Amino acid sequence: MIDDAAREGRRERRRGRIGEAGSEGSRRPNYRSLKNPFLPQPIFSDDHVASIHDTALRVLEELGIKVLLPQARDLLARAGALIDPETDMVRIGLDMVAAALASAPKSIQTHAGDRSRDLTLELGSMTFLAGCGAPNVTDLERGRRPGTLAAFEEFIKLVQHFDVLHMLGPCVEPQDIDNRFRHYAVNRAQLTLSDKLPFIFARGTPQVDDSFDMIRLARGLSEDEFRSGAHCYTVINTNSPRQLDIPMAQGIIDFARAGQVLIITPFCLAGAMAPITVAGALTLQHAEALAGLTLAQIVRPGAPVVYGSFSSNVDMKSGAPAFGTPEHIKATLGASQLARFTGLPWRSGGGSAANISDAQAAHETQFALWGSVLAGATVCIHAAGWLEGGLSVSFEKLVTDIEALQTVAELCAATPGDDDAIGFEAIAEVQPGGHFFSAGHTMARYRTAFYEPLVADWSNFGNWTQAGSKTATERATGIWKRILADFEPPATAIATSAVLDDFIARRTEQGGAAPVS
């Protein structure tokens, strides 16, 4: 398959259709550090935002949140929360939340393997991640199948290739690896195939400690150096409505103590795990996010926390989650207002409920993406490749979604408007009825003037037919195969293999670490 992909890639390059940033003959825009050029768009009045915030505080103080981890309940109790020992409900006072919001950093500096890939997470910055957390993987040639380590490694290579994907993520679950050893394989793949910021599963302290050790070994960091900077991140999901389970609560404690990034994200589906109204779903989301934030700041004031939002609606006929809907977009815009109210960097979610990479998938994903862009999300997860509401990630869809992300990234670049760009001389040079193809203004700029498409085909119908009448999804197959065939890991990442392999061999012999549930 790879040999065929290499040959196809050479044919594509000769036809001039491979246009990802950095390819031969294309311009080289900087997609690694993006600032959102759009003003955040509101859906609520300032009074409504304040009312949602106040009601969320009332939920925490009067109704509480169920916390299943005794250690977390003890920490909250010592900070002043009221605990019901019979129900494990924790009531968190307004002063505790206010103190947590005051101590949480408004700007988070993260450190990648390559320092040119460091990220600053704050309001106004914009980062994209591929689809994460899927149990299945799919592509046109091999079909839909359970996730494996090989598939996970292929996705890491694709994510590494595209600069517009800024952080690594658990694209697909490697179910062919025993869960006592899975975190070793996942972390090894991230640290030896990529130099971007890695994701770490929060599945209990033993696995988290192993993962932190692997990052320290790979980066050559002492424990103090590791804890003094953010070198990885995790995603914490509450169990809506109003519950924080054992591994997630433990994850908050472990990552806060180590000074690593927590993206605390309630998953509130309006009409199912949250009130059916957008405002009601956001009120519950806000309360749960603030509860997680408060626990993190109790553990370590100043712990880096990203406010998480992933609220959408369900199909009220089937109960299935829906994405890219008007309600999903409104929830994203409303979450932006709540995040800006707190001043915290924040995370949104993209994705699609479509079953294959088709028009529905593109439509839902791009509306979700535009919701995140117009809301000013700091981090947008599931921005590429996510299908079936998270049950699968698609190789082809990842590539076609990159086209949309690169288009958004292009909008972040300044558009010149000086006299040279306005081009009076060029207009004067070309007489009425003429053309600008050979004008000096054009000749000086034509190689880099326009975005060069990755997967779009701009040829006419005749040429498109002669080339095989390929759809965008079919062209995407050739692209991802070519990228995998040509992939070379960063030299600094390759160099970590030996020390990581020694660590994995030792820990495997000791029995690994089982996840906590």
N, C-alpha and C positions, 0 to 999 in steps of 0.2 A: 504493500500500500504506500509506504513512504517513498519508494523509488518512483512510483507513478505520480505521487504528489510533487516530487522534485521536478519531474519532466513537465507537469502541468504548470508549476510555478514559473519555470523558464519561459513557457509559451505565453503565460499571462504577462510576464514582464516585457517580452518582446512586443506584445500588443499594447503595452502602456496602461494596463488596467489595475495594476497594484499601486495604491496610492496612500498607504498608511504613513504616518509621520516618520520621516527619516529614511524612506526608501529612496533608491537611486533615482535622481532626476526630480525629486519633489523638494519643496521648500521644507524647512525644518523648524516649525513653530514650537514654542515651549509649552507643552501640555502638562508639565510636571507640577506646576504651582499656579493654580487658577484663582482669580479674584472675580466674584460674581459682579457683572456690570449692571445688573438690573436692580431697581428699587423693589424691596419686598412688597408684595401686594396683600392688602388686608381683606378679610371678609367680615370681621367683627369691629364694632366701635370700641374705643378705648374703655368705655364704661363696661361693655360686655366682657372684655378681656379681664378687667379687674374683678368682675363678678364671678367669672369662671375660676380665677385664681382663689378668690375668697371662699368659694364653695368647695374647692378641692381641699383647702386647709380645714374647712369644717368637716369634710369627710374623714380626714385623718384624725382630727381631734375628737369628734363625737362618735363616729362609726368605727374607725380604726382599720387596720390591715392585719390579716392573719399571717404570722411569721412562723414557719415550721421548724427553724433551726434554733435550738435552745441558746447557743452561744450568741446568736444575733439578738434574741430577746433580752438576754442579760446585758449586752452592750447598750441597747436602747433603754432598758430600765435604769441603768446607772446614769444615763444622760437625762433622765427625767420623764421618760415615757411611762404610761400606765399599762400594766400587763394583766390580762385576765388569764390565770393559770389553767382554768378549765377549758377555755376555747382557743388559747394561744393568740387571741386578738391583742394587738398593740395599738394604743391610742397615742398619737404623737402631737405634742402641743405646738402652737404657732411659733413660740419662741425658739423651739428646736429647729424648725424648718428655716426660720429667719437666720439663725446662726449658721446653718449649713449653706444657705445661699450666699451668705457673706464670705464664707471661707473657701468656697469652690472657685477654682481659677477660671477666669473668663477667656484666657488664651492658653492653649496647651501646645508645647513644643515636643514633637515626637522625633525619634532618632531611628533612621533606617540603616540597613547594612551599607548602603552607599549614601554618603551625607548629602549628595545632590538630590536625594529622594526624601530628605527630611520634610515633614509637614508641620505647618502651624494650624491647629484647629481652633478657629475663633469665628465669630460672626463676620460674614463677608468673604471668608475663604470657601472654596468649593472643591470637594473630593468625591470621586466616584469609585464604587466597588462593583465587581461582578456579582451575579446571583449566588446566594450562599445557603448552605444547610439542606440541600436536596438529597433525598435518599436514592434518586434515580438520575441517570444521565442518558442523553439521546443524541443521535446524529443520523443523517440520511443513509449512511452506509452500514452502520452496525445496529441501528434501531434503538429502541428504548430498553434499558437494562439496569439492574441494580448497580449502585456506585461501587467502584473498586479503587485500590491504590493507584493502579495504572491510569485510570481516568482522572483521579485527583491530580496526579503529576502532570498530565497533559494540560489540565486547566491552569495549573500554576505556570506552566511554560507560556500559555497564551496570555495570561494576565501580565506576566513579566514583559512580554513583547510590546504591549500597548501602553505607552506612557500615560494615556488618558484614564487608565485604571490605576489608582494611586496607592492602594493598600491591598494586601492579600486577604483572602477569606476562605472559609470552609465550603468551597463551591459544592462539593459532593461528598457524601459520607463513605469512606472506604470500608465497606461492610465485609470485605474478604480478610480483614485484619482483626484478630481478637481484640476486644475492647480494653483488655489490660495493656496491650502494646500499641494500640492504634495511634495514641498521641505521639509516640516516638516516630512512627512512620510519617505522620502528617507534618510534624515539626522538621524532620530531616528533609522532606521534600521542599518545604518553604525556605529553609536556611541554606540548602545546597543548590537550588534551582533559581533563586531570586534574591535580589538585594532590596526589596521593598519591605515596608513595615508588616511584620507577621501577626497573624491571629492566633490566639491561644484559647482552647476550650476551657471553660470553667466547669469541670466535672469532678470537683473534690480536690482538697489540698494536696494529696500525694501526686496526682497528675499535674497540677499546677506547678508544684515545686520542681518536678522533673522538667517541665517545659521551660521554666525560668532558668534552670541550670543549663539547658541546651542553648538558650540564647546567650547566656554569659560565656559559655565555651566558644560559641560561634563568633561572637563579637570581641572576645578577649577582654571581658569586663570583670572587675572585682565585684563582690556583692554590694559594696557601698556605691560603686559607680553605676551599677544597674539600678539600684533603688533611688538614686539621685536624678534619674532621667527616665522618660517614657520610651521603652523599647519594643512594646507590643501592646495589643489591646484585646479585649473580649467584649462580647455582647451578653448582657443580662436581660432576660425576659421575665417579667412578672407573669403569674398565672391569673389573668383577669377572670373574674372580678376580685380584686382586693386580696391577693394571696401571693406570698413570696416563699417559694419552696426551698428545700434544703440545699441542693447544689448551687442554686442561684444566690441565696443569701451567703453561702460560704464563699462563692466567687467574689461577691462584693468585698467581703472581709479580706480575702487573700490578695486581690489586686490592689485594694486601697492601701494595705500595709506595705506592699512592694512599690507603690507609687506608679503603677501601670494603669493604662487608660481603661476606664469602664464606660461602655455605651449602654446606659440603662434604659431599656425599651419595653414598655408595656405593649402588648399586641391586642388592641381593642377593636373588635369587629362589631360595629353598630348593629343592634338587633339580636346579637348572640351573646357575646361576653361583655357587652357595654350597652348603655341606653341607645335607643334607635335613632336619636337625634345627633347631629354632628356636635352640637354644643355639649350634650350629655356625655357622649363618648370621649370628648376631649377633657371634660371635667374629671372623669374617672382616670383617664390616661395621666393627666397632670398630677393627680393625687398619688398614683402609684410611682410615677417617676420621682416625685419629691420624697417619697418614703425611702426609695433606694438611695437617692442622693444623700439624705440625712444619715442613713446608716454608714455610708462611705465616709462622710465627713467626721462622724463620731470616731471611726477607726483611725483616721488620719486627716486632720484638718489640712486642706489644700490638696487632697487626693484628686487627680484629674478625672473628671466626670463629664461625659457628653450627654446632654438631655436627649432622650430617645423618643421618637414618635413613629408609630407604624399603625395608624388607625385607618380603617376602611369600612366597608359595609359587607353584608352577606346577601346572597340571593334568598329572598324570603320564601321562595317556593321549595328550595332544596336545602338551604342552610349552608351552601358552599360559599367560601370567601370570594370576593370580587375585587379587582384592582384596576386602576386606570379609569375609574368611574367618576362622575361628578362629585359624589360624596367623598371619595378618596382624595381628590384634589382639594376640595374644601377643607377636609380635615388636615391636610398638609399645610395649607395656607393658615388655618387657625392655629396649628401647632407652632408655626413660625412666630405668630404674635405672642404666644405664651413663652416661647424660648427667649424672644427679645425682651419680654417683660422681666425675665430672670437674668438676662445678660449672658447666658451660657451658650457655648457652641452646641449645635444640635444635629441630630440624625433624622433623616426621613427614609422612606422606603419606596422603591419602584416596583416593577414586576408586572405580571400578567396572569390571568386565569386561563388563557388559551391552552389547548392541549398540544399544539404543534406550532412551529414557526410559520405563521401565516399572517394575513392582513389583520385579524383580530389581535394577534400577539403584538404586532408592530403598533397598532392603534393604541392599545391599552398601555404598553410600555412607554410610548412617547408622551402620552397625556400625563402619566405619572411622573415622567422625567420633567416635563414642563412645569408641573405643579411644584416639584422640588426646586427647580431653578427660580421660578417666580416667587417662591416662598423664602428663598435665601438659605436653603439648607447647607450646613457645613459639610455633612457627610450624607451621601445617598447610596444606600446599600440596595442590592438587587437591580442595579442599573443596566445590566447586560446579561442576557442568557437565561433569565428566570422564566419558567413556564409552569403551568398547572397549579398556580398559587403556591409554588415552592416545592412541588413534588418531583420536579426534574429541572435540570439545566441542559441547555442545548448548545452544541458546538457552533452550529450555523447561526443560531440567534445571537450568540455572543458576538459574532463577527458583524452581523447586520446592525446590532445595537451600538457597536463601536462607531459606526458611521454617524449615528445621531449624537453620541457623546462628543466626537471630534467636531461636529458642527457647532455644538454648544461651546466647546473650548475655543473655537475660532472667534466666537462672539465676544470672548473675554479680551481678545487682543485689541489694542487701540486702532482706530480707523483714521489714517492721516487725512487732514483737511487743510494742509498748508498750501501755499501757492503752487508748489511743484505737483502736489496731488490733484489740485483743482484743474491744472493743465490748460491754461488759456492758449499757450503756444501750440499744444497738440490740436486744439480746436481750430486754430488759425491755419495750421499746416494742411489740414484735410479740407478740400473744397467740397461744396455741395454736390451730392451724388457720389462722393468717394467713399473710402472705408479706412478704418484705423488699424488694419492688420499690420501694415508696414510702416506706420508712423513711428518716428523716433521714440516718442513717449511709450508706445507699446513695446517696441523692440528692446528697450532697456528694462522692461518689467515682466515680459510674458512668461518667463520660466517660473516665476514665483508669485504672480499676481493673484491667482485664484486657488482655492482649496482643491486639492487633487483627490477625487473620491477613492474610497477603499473598495467598495463592493458595487456601487451604482454603475450602470453601463449607459453612457451617453451617446452611443452609436445609433445610427438610423436603423429602421426596421430591416432593411436589406442586409446590412453588415451584421446586425445582431442575429438574423436568421442564419447567415453563412457561418457564423462562429458557433452555431449549435443551439441557438434559441434558449439559452440558459436563463432560468429565473435568478433573482437575487439570492435566494436560499441555495440554489445549486452552485452559483459562483462562490458563495461563502464556503462551501465544502472545499473547493480548490484552495482557497486562501488559508483556512486553518490547517489543512494538510501540508501546505507548503511551509507554513510557519513552524510546525512541529518537525518537519524534515530538516529544516535549516537551523533549528534552535541550538544555541550554545549558551550555557549558563555563564553568568558573570564569573570572572576568574577568582574574585574574592569569595564568592559563594562556594565554588568548587573546593577551595582550599580548606574549608571547614569540615570536609567529609570525614577525614581520618579521626579527628578528635570526637566528632559526634558518633561515629561508628563504635569507638571504644566505649563511650558512655552507654550507648544503647545495648551493646553486648553485655556489659556488666549489669545493667538494670534488668535486662531480660532474664539473665541467669538467676537474679534475685526474685523473679516472679512478676516483675512489672508492677503496675498500679491499677487496681480496679476502679472504675468510676463510682462516684457516690450518688445515691438516689434517695 
